[in-house]
Amino acid sequence: MKVALLAESFLPHMNGVTGSVLHVLRYLRAAGHETLVIAPRAGEIEADLHGARPALLRSVPLPAYPEVRIVFARTATLTRILREFRPDVIHLASPFVLGWQGVQAADALSVPSVAVYQTDVTAYAHKYGVAGAAPLVAGHIARLHRRATLTLAPSSAARAQLEGIGVDRIRTWARGVDAARFAPSRRDEAWRRLVGAGRMLVGYAGRLAAEKQVEDLAALADIPGVKLVVVGEGPARARLEALLPDAHFTGFLGGDALAEAVASLDVFVHPGEHETFCQGVQEALASGVPVVATGRGGPLDLVRSSIDGWLYRPGDLGDLRLRVSDLVGDQAKRAAFGVAARAGVRDRTWEALGAQLVGHYEEAIRLRPLDEALVVLPGRGGSDSRSLRRPDTRATDSA
């Protein structure tokens, strides 16, 4: 199979979208598939692309978040690149700007497209104070995903959100975890002594951006015997360092260094309320670290409250503090939760998730001819340049 992956963000900027794309590329190469990556050009790429052919397009930085790049390639250019590659399916990773051009190119070439919903852009519009943008963003997301052959949602919360704005043909596809890298054996007692000087380490790992709500960790700063640890980089770092002067900020960590930092925590905290999945939570669980996360969004499918962590009431920082204090003060509970956390992610390998993804590609390939037969031309029911009257196929989703 030939798969073209269009990534809204990519290397050298590492985030959840980039990480997922790299894992997919690795799986597809191992399974014998041919891949093309179309993404923003943002700098030198030194990482292994697992045999993928890169097509990097001119991009500009987003003013409020320069690590994020926006591609302004013409749809005709994109169509030409795809026509030359002749993909069997087009994978749209967290589509928004490039993804919209990609779904139009897919239609022009009559190629099935699979849109992977991964970023709650509507919530980001709220967080970054773009007045009146949220309804426009939601409308754009709905049009894009309805136009794709198939949409993949990473969690039950993300699926419900998409259904709420009228997206159909949704399948559930979560994320795998590298349980060899993220493991309890990575715990580093020397690192713990250096960072915490004998105190309990309560920490967060991820991007430091407004939508992650890392400032909520301030509610934990004065718990006796606790040292806060913040792993990651992003535009909110300076503000967070001022707010949390006694916390230890590691900056960006990747690979084994990240795995060692996560496994060395006593409690992992994720306060973000707009996570479509939350890979950081899953990596903490794989590391045998109990998790306290907000009871909203992706963590609802990951944290088994009172088994491997706690879900606290969204926005209730008093409840957050109580849940963390409960674990900090009970070594036996931390140990039991940690064992359950590791066991709970045992089957969530990228190999298993990769096989599921190929199954979704194959379904999209079967569905595309049906969509072609049911196309509605402009003036006959469609407000876009073309629209599809599609049969409801939700009954076929076994996820």
Helices and strands as residue ranges (DSSP letters): E 2-7, H 16-30, E 34-40, E 53-57, E 59-62, E 65-71, H 75-85, E 89-93, H 98-109, E 113-116, H 121-127, H 133-147, E 150-153, H 156-164, E 170-172, G 184-186, H 189-196, E 200-205, G 210-212, G 214-220, E 226-231, H 237-243, E 248-251, H 255-263, E 267-270, H 279-286, E 291-294, G 298-301, E 309-312, H 317-328, H 331-344, H 350-373, E 375-376, E 387-388, G 394-396
